[in-house]
Amino acid sequence: MPAESSSRDTPRAGAIEAGAIAKDPSIITGRATAIGGNLLRIDGQLIQLAGIEPPEAAQRCGTRSGKTWNCGASARKELSSMVRRKSVTCTPSGAAASGSILASCTVGDIDIAGELVSNGHVFAEQGMFAAYDSIEASARDAGLGIWQGDSKRPQEWRADVWEDAKRTAPDGCPIKGRASGHIYFMPWAQEYAGRRMRTTRGDRWFCSEEEAQAAGFKPDKRS
């Protein structure tokens, strides 16, 4: 999710001065583990890469031949490859809605988020202050990764999945609430399709997250 004008204009899509890093106590540095396409864990802290949107974990994108591939899993795999056995340095910029730390992160002089966008593994966040717009445009023009065929931004993909799930869910309420642990699953969750509903055991269907939370259910952290 943040950064520069183009991966070709700056050292590897947006380097951060190492000298400044050493002097800032808020900087987070260490070995990282990829939890998702834009989420890292460093020393027990969850860090969300600012300025980018990865495909959903279960999302599939189109290829040039009209087939599909698991672009969501690919984004996480690429992020994992970028940080494996390397020291990662993150500069926090706030808090994400999920409660994780929002930050710009680098491996050496490589801006991780910018590199992911540059190679077509993730989408750049949109908006007036979008940091990676021009980098995304270059990847799109080159037909890299998610841009090689028909692909939808995560929000649009979730909306389509939601509407499809509503058509087959009881009373058009597609959120699955599991009584055990009081956890609810959104239609785009990886295990949603395989999650059998046992209403005789207290499992419930919900029409909205607000309804599920009001009933004491918590979101599945993997959704």
C-alpha positions as CSV (number, residue, x, y, z in Angstrom):
1,M,0.0,0.0,0.0
2,P,2.5,3.6,-0.3
3,A,5.1,5.4,-2.3
4,E,6.8,6.7,-5.5
5,S,6.1,7.7,-9.0
6,S,7.6,4.7,-10.9
7,S,9.8,1.7,-10.2
8,R,12.0,2.9,-13.1
9,D,12.4,6.4,-11.6
10,T,13.7,5.4,-8.2
11,P,15.8,2.7,-6.8
12,R,13.5,-0.4,-6.9
13,A,10.2,1.4,-6.6
14,G,11.0,3.6,-3.6
15,A,13.9,3.2,-1.3
16,I,14.0,4.6,2.3
17,E,17.2,6.2,3.7
18,A,19.0,3.7,5.9
19,G,20.4,6.5,8.0
20,A,17.0,7.8,8.9
21,I,15.8,4.3,9.8
22,A,18.6,3.9,12.4
23,K,17.6,7.1,14.2
24,D,13.8,6.5,14.4
25,P,12.7,4.4,17.4
26,S,9.3,3.7,15.8
27,I,11.0,1.7,13.0
28,I,10.3,-2.0,13.1
29,T,13.1,-4.2,11.9
30,G,13.5,-8.0,11.8
31,R,12.8,-11.3,10.0
32,A,9.3,-11.3,8.6
33,T,6.7,-14.0,7.9
34,A,4.0,-13.4,5.2
35,I,0.5,-13.9,6.5
36,G,-1.3,-12.6,3.4
37,G,-0.7,-10.8,0.2
38,N,-0.2,-7.5,2.1
39,L,0.3,-8.7,5.7
40,L,3.6,-9.4,7.5
41,R,4.4,-10.6,11.1
42,I,7.6,-9.2,12.6
43,D,8.4,-10.1,16.2
44,G,4.8,-10.9,16.9
45,Q,3.5,-7.6,15.4
46,L,1.1,-7.7,12.4
47,I,2.1,-5.2,9.8
48,Q,-0.1,-4.3,6.8
49,L,1.7,-2.9,3.7
50,A,0.3,0.6,3.0
51,G,-0.9,1.6,-0.4
52,I,-1.8,-1.8,-1.9
53,E,-4.7,-4.2,-2.2
54,P,-3.9,-7.9,-2.7
55,P,-6.5,-10.2,-4.4
56,E,-8.5,-12.1,-1.8
57,A,-7.0,-15.4,-0.7
58,A,-9.5,-17.4,-2.6
59,Q,-9.7,-15.1,-5.6
60,R,-8.9,-16.3,-9.1
61,C,-7.8,-14.0,-12.0
62,G,-7.9,-14.5,-15.7
63,T,-5.1,-15.5,-18.1
64,R,-4.5,-14.6,-21.7
65,S,-6.0,-17.9,-22.8
66,G,-9.2,-17.3,-20.8
67,K,-8.4,-19.7,-18.0
68,T,-8.0,-18.7,-14.4
69,W,-5.3,-18.9,-11.8
70,N,-5.2,-18.4,-8.0
71,C,-3.9,-14.9,-7.9
72,G,-4.7,-14.5,-4.2
73,A,-2.5,-17.4,-3.2
74,S,0.2,-16.2,-5.6
75,A,0.4,-12.7,-4.0
76,R,1.1,-14.3,-0.6
77,K,3.6,-16.6,-2.1
78,E,5.5,-13.8,-3.8
79,L,5.5,-11.7,-0.6
80,S,6.8,-14.7,1.3
81,S,9.6,-15.2,-1.2
82,M,10.6,-11.5,-1.0
83,V,11.0,-11.5,2.8
84,R,12.3,-15.0,3.4
85,R,15.5,-15.1,5.4
86,K,15.9,-11.3,5.0
87,S,15.8,-8.4,7.4
88,V,12.7,-6.3,6.8
89,T,12.5,-2.6,7.8
90,C,9.0,-1.1,8.3
91,T,8.1,2.6,8.9
92,P,4.7,2.8,10.5
93,S,2.2,5.4,9.2
94,G,-0.9,4.5,11.3
95,A,-3.3,1.7,12.1
96,A,-5.2,-0.4,9.6
97,A,-8.9,-1.0,10.1
98,S,-8.1,-4.6,11.2
99,G,-6.0,-3.2,14.0
100,S,-2.6,-4.2,12.4
101,I,0.1,-1.6,11.9
102,L,0.0,0.2,8.6
103,A,3.5,0.7,7.3
104,S,5.9,1.1,4.4
105,C,8.4,-1.8,4.4
106,T,11.7,-2.4,2.6
107,V,14.2,-5.2,2.1
108,G,17.5,-3.4,1.5
109,D,16.6,-0.6,-0.8
110,I,13.5,-2.4,-2.3
111,D,10.1,-1.0,-1.5
112,I,8.2,-4.2,-1.0
113,A,4.7,-2.9,-1.8
114,G,6.0,-1.1,-4.9
115,E,7.7,-4.2,-6.1
116,L,4.5,-6.3,-5.7
117,V,2.6,-3.7,-7.7
118,S,5.3,-3.4,-10.3
119,N,5.2,-7.2,-11.1
120,G,1.5,-7.4,-11.1
121,H,1.0,-9.4,-7.9
122,V,-1.3,-6.9,-6.2
123,F,-3.4,-3.8,-7.0
124,A,-2.5,-0.3,-6.1
125,E,-5.0,1.4,-3.7
126,Q,-7.1,3.9,-5.5
127,G,-8.0,7.5,-4.5
128,M,-6.7,11.0,-4.6
129,F,-3.5,10.2,-2.8
130,A,-2.8,6.8,-4.3
131,A,0.9,6.1,-4.0
132,Y,1.4,3.5,-6.7
133,D,-0.9,4.5,-9.5
134,S,1.8,5.0,-12.1
135,I,3.6,1.8,-11.1
136,E,0.3,-0.1,-11.5
137,A,-0.3,1.6,-14.9
138,S,3.1,0.2,-16.2
139,A,2.3,-3.3,-15.0
140,R,-1.2,-3.1,-16.6
141,D,0.2,-1.9,-19.9
142,A,2.8,-4.8,-19.8
143,G,0.0,-7.3,-19.0
144,L,1.9,-8.6,-16.0
145,G,0.4,-10.9,-13.4
146,I,-3.2,-9.9,-12.5
147,W,-3.3,-7.8,-15.7
148,Q,-2.7,-10.6,-18.1
149,G,-6.4,-11.3,-18.4
150,D,-9.8,-10.5,-16.8
151,S,-9.3,-9.5,-13.2
152,K,-11.4,-7.7,-10.6
153,R,-10.3,-5.5,-7.8
154,P,-11.0,-7.2,-4.4
155,Q,-14.0,-5.0,-3.6
156,E,-15.7,-5.8,-6.9
157,W,-14.9,-9.5,-6.6
158,R,-16.3,-9.7,-3.0
159,A,-19.5,-7.9,-4.2
160,D,-20.0,-10.5,-6.9
161,V,-19.3,-13.4,-4.5
162,W,-21.8,-11.9,-2.0
163,E,-24.5,-11.7,-4.6
164,D,-23.9,-15.3,-5.8
165,A,-24.0,-16.5,-2.2
166,K,-27.2,-14.6,-1.5
167,R,-29.0,-16.5,-4.2
168,T,-28.6,-19.8,-2.5
169,A,-28.5,-18.9,1.2
170,P,-31.7,-19.2,3.3
171,D,-33.6,-16.0,3.2
172,G,-30.8,-14.5,1.2
173,C,-28.6,-14.3,4.2
174,P,-25.2,-15.6,3.2
175,I,-23.0,-15.2,6.3
176,K,-22.3,-18.6,8.0
177,G,-22.2,-18.5,11.8
178,R,-20.5,-21.4,13.5
179,A,-21.8,-22.1,17.0
180,S,-18.6,-23.6,18.1
181,G,-16.4,-20.6,19.0
182,H,-19.1,-18.2,17.8
183,I,-17.2,-17.5,14.5
184,Y,-18.8,-16.2,11.3
185,F,-17.5,-16.7,7.8
186,M,-18.0,-14.3,4.9
187,P,-18.8,-15.8,1.5
188,W,-15.3,-15.2,0.2
189,A,-13.5,-17.0,3.1
190,Q,-11.4,-19.9,1.9
191,E,-13.3,-22.5,3.9
192,Y,-16.7,-21.0,3.3
193,A,-17.8,-23.5,0.6
194,G,-16.8,-26.5,2.7
195,R,-18.3,-25.1,5.9
196,R,-21.4,-27.3,6.6
197,M,-24.2,-25.6,8.5
198,R,-25.7,-27.5,11.4
199,T,-28.6,-25.4,12.5
200,T,-29.7,-28.1,14.9
201,R,-26.4,-27.5,16.7
202,G,-26.7,-23.8,16.9
203,D,-25.1,-22.7,13.6
204,R,-26.8,-19.6,12.2
205,W,-27.1,-17.7,9.0
206,F,-26.7,-13.9,9.1
207,C,-27.7,-11.2,6.6
208,S,-24.9,-8.7,7.7
209,E,-21.8,-8.6,9.8
210,E,-23.6,-6.2,12.2
211,E,-26.3,-8.8,12.8
212,A,-23.7,-11.5,13.4
213,Q,-21.7,-9.4,15.8
214,A,-24.9,-8.3,17.7
215,A,-25.5,-12.1,18.2
216,G,-22.1,-12.4,19.8
217,F,-20.2,-13.9,16.8
218,K,-16.7,-12.9,15.8
219,P,-15.2,-12.7,12.3
220,D,-13.0,-15.5,11.1
221,K,-9.6,-13.9,11.1
222,R,-8.7,-15.7,7.8
223,S,-11.6,-14.2,5.9
